[in-house]
C-alpha cells in the first residue's frame, strides 16, 4: 500500500491510502533491502510532480523568457551600473 500527500494540516502532512501495481521482482528486492515502499514512491512522485510543474511553467512562459533574454543581451542587465560583484 502506498500513501500520497493530500493536504497539510498544522504542519503535518495527511496521507491517503491507494493501490499500486508494481514489478514483483523489484518489490521483493526492495523489501529485502528494507526500503520503505510508501516513502520511496511518495518521494519519487513528489519529485516527478515538481519536475512536471517546472516543465509546464517554462512552456507557459517561454515567450517572456526568450524576450527577456534578448533584451538583456542587447541592453545588459537593468541595474548593472550598481552591481558590486
Secondary structure, DSSP 4 states (H G I P E B T S, - for coil): -EEEEEEEETTEEEEEEE-----HHHHHHHHHTT--HHHHHHHHHHHHHHHHHHHHHHHHTHHHHHHHHHHHHHH--TTGGG---
